[in-house]
């Protein structure tokens, strides 16, 4: 159970950062920089 708990905590910690990079890449490809900045600030606030 201990290893599974550590893995769960690790994925919970990484998930917002992975989502952040994914959304930025997606919006930059769509050339929607304003939306990328909005998502960046929103997810950054969620992380901290």
C-alpha positions in Angstrom: 0.0 0.0 0.0 2.9 2.4 0.7 4.3 2.3 -2.8 0.8 2.7 -4.3 0.3 5.7 -2.0 3.6 7.3 -3.0 2.8 6.8 -6.7 -0.7 8.4 -6.2 0.8 11.4 -4.5 3.4 11.8 -7.3 0.8 11.7 -10.0 -1.4 14.2 -8.1 1.6 16.5 -7.8 2.6 16.2 -11.5 -0.9 16.4 -13.0 -1.4 20.2 -12.9 2.1 20.8 -14.5 1.4 18.3 -17.2 -2.0 19.9 -17.9 -0.3 23.3 -17.9 2.3 22.4 -20.6 -0.4 20.6 -22.6 -2.8 23.6 -22.6 0.0 26.0 -23.5 1.2 23.9 -26.3 -2.3 23.4 -27.6 -3.2 27.1 -27.5 0.1 28.2 -29.0 -0.4 25.9 -31.9 -3.8 27.5 -32.4 -2.1 30.9 -32.2 -4.3 31.9 -29.3 -1.7 33.5 -27.1 -4.3 35.4 -25.0 -6.0 32.1 -24.1 -2.7 30.5 -23.3 -1.8 33.3 -20.9 -5.3 33.0 -19.3 -4.9 29.2 -18.8 -1.4 29.6 -17.6 -2.4 32.0 -14.8 -5.5 30.0 -13.9 -3.5 26.7 -13.6 -0.6 28.5 -11.8 -3.1 29.8 -9.2 -4.4 26.2 -8.9 -1.0 24.8 -8.3 0.0 27.4 -5.6 
